[in-house]
Amino acid sequence: MIKFNKLTKKTFFVIDQPNAQSVSLAGDFNGWDTQKHPMKKDKKGLWKIDVALNPGAYQFRYFIDNSWWMNDPATGEIPNDQGSANSVVTVEAVVRATRKPAEKKKTAKTAKKMTVKKTKRK
């Protein structure tokens, strides 16, 4: 499972491997380094990590127990040079809505100033 957090701008990876002793995330975003992004296991056996990725498409796999690779079942796949396939995740650019400049609100004090007319003294 993969989710994107718009506030932190990080991509959240989760894989269910309750019997695994170690899981790491490797992909073209980290040079396929199996040591760079070790994942943490929660009480339910889910391995999790969040990674800051720029917008774009990335190939990745999970490296389990330092011995075998697994794709994310929730993503698409693309053939790799090793005769198997890699998972693919696409990170979209976050576009913030632009607001028009706020108009100054008239307070009771400024409203009075606008309505009082100056009178001339005789």
Secondary structure, DSSP 8 states (H G I E B T S, - for coil): -EEEETTTTEEEEEEE-TT-S-EEEEEGGGTT-TTTSB-EE-TTSEEEEEEE--SEEEEEEEEETTTEEE--TTSEEEE-TTSSEEEEEEE----------------HHHHHHHH-------
